[in-house]
Amino acid sequence: MDKEIENLWPENFDCDYDNSFFPEKILKEQCKYLENKTNAKVYAEVIENTNRYYDPKFKVISQFIKFKEDYVHSLIIGSKLDTRISYEIFTISHNYKIYPLKIRINNSQLNSQLDRYKDNFNCSKKDDGFGEYWVIQKENDFIEILKFILQSNIMKLYIHKLMGIQEQKSS
């Protein structure tokens, strides 16, 4: 009789990393909140950039190819009615340890605003020769910076514009 090999996999695959949420999970929850707040006129999605050289959704070479971390995700918002119109707000990256996390903001005005208020957050600004990015040390700091970005006037302008597209198309 053949000897059976023991199953070495864990009982379940629930993952609790120091009681932290993965940044992607935090972003995906915010995507749901945005769709609810805009009555599904504006969508938000988190796109995993597994191939950092080519973005199949937009069929362009990504400008965020210079992150060397294992996990790279972008936050995109767009019009539900006119899917040609969308904005890549920022890209985050991290390795298996999650923090420190890097965030590269696509809008220069938003990046400047964060620069003016950076003393309110536990983060540091770096430049890797390909552009500026922020290094965030802990989940609480990520949430505070994310709140700052999502509640900024620039985000309000993007969303207002996207909702206006929806209203123009439906009238």
N, C-alpha and C positions, 0 to 999 in steps of 0.2 A: 504494500500500500504506500502511495506517495505521501510524503509529509506535506501538510498544508502550510503555506507561508502566511504569517501573521499580517493582519491589516495594520499598517503603521500610521494611517491618517487619523487626525483628531476626530472626536465624537461629533463636533460641529465646526463650522467655519466662522462663527461670530468673532469679530475682531474688535477688541477694545484696546486701543493704543493709549495707555496712560489716561484714560477717561477723556480723550480728545476725539473730536470728529475729524474725519479727513476733510481737508479744505474743499475737495470736490463735492462732498455731501453738503457742506454749508452753502456752496454756490448753487447747487441744484435745488435746494430748498428755497433760496431767494428767487430762482427762476419761476417756481410755482407761485410765489407771492406776487411777483410782478404781473403774471398773466391774470391772476385774480383781481388785482388792483386796477388793471386796464380793461377789464371785461373781455379778455382774450383778444384785444386789438393788437397788443404788442407781445411778442414772444421773447423769451430769453432761453439760451441753452448753453451748456458747458460742452465744449468739444475737446476731446482728448487728441493731442497731437502726438501720435505714435511715430509718425514719420516727419521729422522736423524740417525736412527739406522740401516737402510738397504737401500742400493742403488740398485734399481732394474735393472738399466742399466748395472752395472758392477757385480751385484750379490755378493757384498762384504759388510761387515760392514764398514760404513764410518768412517774415522778417524777424521771427523769434527763434531762429535756428541755433542761436549761440548758447542757449541754456544746455548745460551738460548733465542735468539731473535726469533721473529715470522717469519722472512723472511730470508731464507738461499739459496744462489745460487752459483753454481760452474761454472767456465769457463773451458771448455774442448776443446782441439784442437786434430785433428786426420787426418789420411790419408783417402781420399775419396775412394781410390781403395782397401785398406786393412783395413777394419773397426776394426780389432783386435788391431790395433796400435793407441793409443790415449794417451794424457797426460792431467791430471787434473792440471791446472796451479795454480789456487787459488780458495778460497771460500770466499764469502762476506756474511755478516749477518747484519741485522738491525731490529729495531722494527718499529712501525707505524710512528715514528718521522723521520725516515730515517737516520739522522745524530745525534749523531756520528755513524759511520759505522765501522764495523770490517772487516779486511781482513787477511786471513791466507794463506800464500804463501807455496806451496808444495815443491819448490826447495830450498834446503839449501843455494846454491851458490847465487841464486837470492835474497833470504832473507838477506844474508850477504852484498850483493851489496847495497840493500836498506838501510841497517843499516849504511853503510859507508856514504851514501848521505842523511841521514834522516834530517840533519840540513837544507837542501834545501826545505823540505816539512813541512807542519804543521800537524805532526802526532806524535804519541807516541807509543812505543813498550811495550807490556805487555806479561806476561806469566801466564797462568791459571793452570799450573801444567800438562797440556796436550800438551803444545807446545806454541810457540810464535805466536802472532798476532799483527797487527797494528790497532790503533784506529785513524780514520780520522774524522775530525770535520765538513768539509764543502765540497760541491760538487766540487768546484774548486780544492781543495786539492786532492780529489779522482781522478779527471781527470788528474792532474799532475802525481800522483803516477801510475795511469794506463798507461799513456804515457811512463813513465820510465820503467815499466815492459814490455810493448809490444815492445819497441824499444831496449830492452836489448840484449846483445850478446847471452845470453842463449835462449831467444825466437827465435832469428835468427837461432841458431843452431837447435832447435826443428823443426822449419818450413823447414829449409834446408833439414834436415833428412827426414821429411815427404814428401817433394816434390821429393826427391831422390827415395823413395819407389815407388812413382807413376811412375817415369820414368823407374825404373827397371822392374816393372810389365808390362808396356806397350811396352817394347822392345822385 
